[in-house]
Amino acid sequence: MVLTSHGLLGATTRPTGFWLEEFAAPYFVFRDAGAELTLASPEGGRPPIDPKSDLPENQTPATARFKEDKRGQEELSQTVKLANVKAEDYDTVFYPGGHGPIWDLAEDRHSIALLESFYNSGKPIALVSHSSGVLRHVTHKGGPLVKGKRVTGFTNGEEEEVQLTSVVPFLVEDELLRLGASFEKLKNWQPHYVVDGRLITGQNSASSTSAAQALLRVLEQKAVATSAAQAFLRVFGQKAVAAS
């Protein structure tokens, strides 16, 4: 899981970071499924939490659980530096959102290279909310990775509702459309995720759980297909030996 290290809303003095629900809910989806997790961020250490995501009205069962979870708190305080993460060591990667990622992760060369490495090696990737904008410089086969793909992310309408349209460096929806993606969305704050092959994207914080679950299903389907192929090769190989 890759989190932002960026803690300020552009040129303002207002704090930002990652959105707690968008991290906590997927974190427990993966951990409860038995996944071995590594948390990473550009600067390493404890990444900044957007304080608004920690307000009482934004609490969820996942955020409440995380606050009482000593293991999770310790892992979050010790994220590894993104530059030291290699795609070949992992099966997949998940990017929680919050406003922070569109400042640092969207432009971070290590993040860009990591996403390209995962995708180009046949592994699925998943991003939620503002983190869909992290794909803006990610390429595949010489063009934007999102070109011609179905995606979602934090919408223009949602950005307008939080009154940050003029503050953010770019609008996620507009940027993905500019790159040639087919942007799908529901009404503001409704849970919505999109799976296009090995690319999974979620619209907003309400979509974090379903996007994480979708990623697990894609991984499971990939594992089943791999096992079937291996079994076929074993049987085929035995028949070839017998025929010879």
Secondary structure in CASP SS format (residue, H / E / C, confidence):
PFRMAT SS
TARGET T0000
AUTHOR 0000-0000-0000
METHOD secondary structure of the structure
MODEL  1
M C 1.00
V E 1.00
L C 1.00
T C 1.00
S C 1.00
H C 1.00
G C 1.00
L E 1.00
L C 1.00
G C 1.00
A C 1.00
T C 1.00
T C 1.00
R C 1.00
P E 1.00
T C 1.00
G C 1.00
F E 1.00
W C 1.00
L H 1.00
E H 1.00
E H 1.00
F H 1.00
A H 1.00
A H 1.00
P H 1.00
Y H 1.00
F H 1.00
V H 1.00
F H 1.00
R H 1.00
D H 1.00
A C 1.00
G C 1.00
A C 1.00
E C 1.00
L C 1.00
T C 1.00
L C 1.00
A E 1.00
S E 1.00
P C 1.00
E C 1.00
G C 1.00
G E 1.00
R C 1.00
P C 1.00
P C 1.00
I E 1.00
D C 1.00
P H 1.00
K H 1.00
S H 1.00
D H 1.00
L C 1.00
P H 1.00
E H 1.00
N H 1.00
Q C 1.00
T C 1.00
P H 1.00
A H 1.00
T H 1.00
A H 1.00
R H 1.00
F H 1.00
K H 1.00
E C 1.00
D C 1.00
K H 1.00
R H 1.00
G H 1.00
Q H 1.00
E H 1.00
E H 1.00
L H 1.00
S H 1.00
Q C 1.00
T E 1.00
V E 1.00
K E 1.00
L H 1.00
A H 1.00
N H 1.00
V C 1.00
K C 1.00
A H 1.00
E H 1.00
D H 1.00
Y C 1.00
D C 1.00
T C 1.00
V E 1.00
F E 1.00
Y E 1.00
P C 1.00
G C 1.00
G C 1.00
H C 1.00
G H 1.00
P H 1.00
I H 1.00
W C 1.00
D C 1.00
L C 1.00
A C 1.00
E C 1.00
D C 1.00
R H 1.00
H H 1.00
S H 1.00
I H 1.00
A H 1.00
L H 1.00
L H 1.00
E H 1.00
S H 1.00
F H 1.00
Y H 1.00
N H 1.00
S C 1.00
G C 1.00
K C 1.00
P C 1.00
I E 1.00
A E 1.00
L E 1.00
V E 1.00
S H 1.00
H H 1.00
S H 1.00
S H 1.00
G H 1.00
V H 1.00
L H 1.00
R H 1.00
H H 1.00
V C 1.00
T E 1.00
H E 1.00
K C 1.00
G C 1.00
G E 1.00
P E 1.00
L C 1.00
V C 1.00
K C 1.00
G C 1.00
K C 1.00
R E 1.00
V E 1.00
T C 1.00
G C 1.00
F C 1.00
T C 1.00
N H 1.00
G H 1.00
E H 1.00
E H 1.00
E H 1.00
E H 1.00
V C 1.00
Q C 1.00
L C 1.00
T C 1.00
S C 1.00
V C 1.00
V C 1.00
P C 1.00
F C 1.00
L C 1.00
V H 1.00
E H 1.00
D H 1.00
E H 1.00
L H 1.00
L H 1.00
R H 1.00
L C 1.00
G C 1.00
A C 1.00
S E 1.00
F E 1.00
E C 1.00
K C 1.00
L C 1.00
K C 1.00
N C 1.00
W C 1.00
Q C 1.00
P C 1.00
H C 1.00
Y E 1.00
V E 1.00
V E 1.00
D E 1.00
G C 1.00
R C 1.00
L E 1.00
I E 1.00
T E 1.00
G E 1.00
Q C 1.00
N C 1.00
S H 1.00
A H 1.00
S H 1.00
S H 1.00
T H 1.00
S H 1.00
A H 1.00
A H 1.00
Q H 1.00
A H 1.00
L H 1.00
L H 1.00
R H 1.00
V H 1.00
L H 1.00
E H 1.00
Q H 1.00
K H 1.00
A H 1.00
V H 1.00
A H 1.00
T H 1.00
S H 1.00
A H 1.00
A H 1.00
Q H 1.00
A H 1.00
F H 1.00
L H 1.00
R H 1.00
V H 1.00
F H 1.00
G H 1.00
Q H 1.00
K H 1.00
A H 1.00
V H 1.00
A H 1.00
A H 1.00
S C 1.00
END
